[in-house]
Amino acid sequence: MKPVIKRMKRATPKFFQKLRNIGLAVTAVSATIIGAPVALPAIIIKVAGYLAVAGAAVSGVSQTAVKNEKK
């Protein structure tokens, strides 16, 4: 198995779990705004796009954080 996949399957610290969930929520809200069936100002759509990218990045990075195991 690839090292990155192994790392992502290990336990994640509580702080990074919360950060990951916040990132997923931001991504979901921004996707809802982008996909809204009503006409919204262009600046709102642009900001929502940036938030979607930021939320996805935060979630991905947070998932790769692992607990230090004492040996």
C-alpha positions, 0 to 999 in steps of 0.5 A: 500500500502506498505510504500516503494512503497508509498515513491517511488511514491512521488516527487523526488528532482531535484538533485536526478532526475538527479542522477537517469538519470545518473545512468540509462544512465550508466547502459544502456551503460554498458549493450550495451558493455556487449551485444556487438556482437564483441569480447572485452577484458575481462577487459572491460566486467568486468568493464562494469558489475561493472558499470551496478551494480553501475548504477542500485544501484544509480538509485534505491537509487535516486528514493527513495529520497523524498522532505521534505514537510513543515507542 
